[in-house]
């Protein structure tokens, strides 16, 4: 079975094109940002969020010089992502990726929180274009993680009318502490199934 990040990246790669605007809502160590920067190229934009300066620093260091102009690090909560998306990109973002939990190798007491994550998911729907993809990997093995994962799953289910039916993926947990993947492609004119 493929890692969840690989599965998410395969879906995102079908949608994102050079020059697009995309969002990494949780910088972490920069793996998703690097993937997104390679997808959009130097003509695109990757807005990358984290509340920890250390995560943003690790992320920028991971990006090759040829793609650094595409990466825009933002030291703020993903709950505020909508205010950082420019007018030309608002409603035209191709992908928003979340990797919830804590910074690998960092302080495990600093984690994503359900309230800010749910706010960020609502903001993501606003900035995504029709046919844009939302990807969330929720980790359940840390304090508060299982609750956050459950709330993300409930949120995806409550928004089912907004997703192309064939696009919604909710992975099955293979163990109580296993991460979960949620994916959805936004319906609307210009989406894959419209």
Secondary structure, 3 states (H helix, E strand, C coil): CCCHHHHHHHHHHCCCCCCCEEEECCCCCCHHHHHHHHHHCCCCEEEEEECCHHHHHHHHHHCCHHHHHHEEEEEECHHHHHHHCCCCCCCCEEEEEEECCECCCCCCCCECCHHHHHHHHHHHHHHEEEEEEEEEEECCCCCCHHHHHHHHHHHHHHCHHHECHHHCEECCCCCCCCCEEEEEEECCCCCCCC
